[in-house]
Amino acid sequence: MKIKPVLFSILSVLSINSYAINKTQPISENFNIPLPASSQSIINYIAHNLSISFSVRKNFDIKTNKKEKVVDITLKNIGDSTIPISDWSIYFGLRRDIKDNITNGFSIEQQLGDIKTLTPIPNSSPIHPGESRVITFNVNYFIVSDSAVLPNWYVTSKDTHPVVIDSTKFDDPVFVKAFKSSNQLKRSSQDIVPIATPYSRFEQYKATTKQKLNNFAITPTPKLITPIQGQATIDNSWSIVYTEKNKPKAIALHKALLHELKNNTPKLTAASTAPDTKIIRLIDHDIGNEAYTLNISKNHIDLLGNDAGLFYAQISLLSLIQQHGSDIPNVIINDEPRKPYRGFLLDVARNFYKKETILRLLDQMAAYKMNTLHLHLSDDESWRLEIPGIPELTEFGATQCHDESETACLMPVLGAGPNKKTQYYSVEDYKKNFKIC
């Protein structure tokens, strides 16, 4: 059922100081010796043949309980050619600041935001086929979850095109090794709260006894349910009665029932020609803000409410049909929201979602009678709303690609990858799909 919450709010906050450039200074005397230029074939080879794994060595020392936040990046050449020491760099996302500059033949530099670079230093050894190189460094804060490590690491050089490294191409960073030991899973020996996992949460919240559902499985639970003896059997001999005022709501209900009841779906009938029995009536009546009454009897189903309330009555009716099919129990339901604001925040500035995804989200929100979608449209990472008078906001602010000067686009953060992409919502998207309050 294509349905939207009645309220749709937008909050955009734009800050400019969070992601200042903070490049560390090299400490090697030989660091400034120019490295040989990398060819595109070298970059491509590295992207397809360098296996990367990330592991947390420890967050604290078990013996001394001293806070030592140490991580390893392992680079393994799984191809049949040697990876040369040239001017290539690996760009990767890590939501922690680094505290080292040089480690095992590589320099590490802090770039914009979560972006770091790993670059070979002069006179270091090439990586031969089958060889692994472990890069060990300290970070400024604990890492007890793989969410701190971002996917889509990529390799490039000054005169080549960037290419995403195959072993890191995952929304879920599977190249991050599992957290197993105590000093990986905890921040200190006194940390008694275990890190939540799908398994631990299931064990924590699983019901010890089977929950017995009543005949009125509606979410959220209505304020008052009054069961009545008997049932209504809905089929195609019934009618959905509409007036000109509520015709759009009646059409939406008919489409939803068609999905649930197929050939047993009631037909649409104008109020002027409606029968006296076997009818579903949508009655506009103000009984309170977002409140509704659903009255089901053998030959009549009445939905009473105003605007959102009448819509929520339809949602509850659909819930009963999904539970019971075409034979639904007679009942009188009186309901109103317990809270006026029932919202969901979606940050599209950092991670963009297509319009179609937003519309599906709205449908799911409506099914639970949520009434406000808060879109976080802008932040340091991007600007996601078309403003016709200021086209640069989306031409530049909604475009990400690998451009360290940030003159053509914004650098890709949070694992977005280096390929150029422009993502925002147009004025027409809002006009056609959203009611903004």
Secondary structure, DSSP 8 states (H G I E B T S, - for coil): -----S--EEE----SSTT---------TTTTS------HHHHHHHHHHEEEEEEEEEEE-TTT--EEEEEEEEEEE-SSS-B--SS-EEEEEBSS-B--SEETTEEEEE-STTEEEEEE-TT---B-TT-EEEEEEEBSS---SGGGB-S--EEE-TTS--EE-GGG--SS-TTB----SHHHH-SSTT--S----HHHHHHHHS-SS-----S---SS--SEEEEEEEEEE--TT-EEEE-TTTHHHHHHHHHHHHHHHGGG--EEEEGGG--SSSEEEEEE--SSTT-EEEEE-SSEEEEEESTHHHHHHHHHHHHHHHHHTTEEEEEEEEE--S-S--EEEEETTTS---HHHHHHHHHHHHHTT--EEEEE-EETTEE-B--TT-THHHHTTTEE-S-TT-SSSB---TT--SS-EE--B-HHHHHHH----
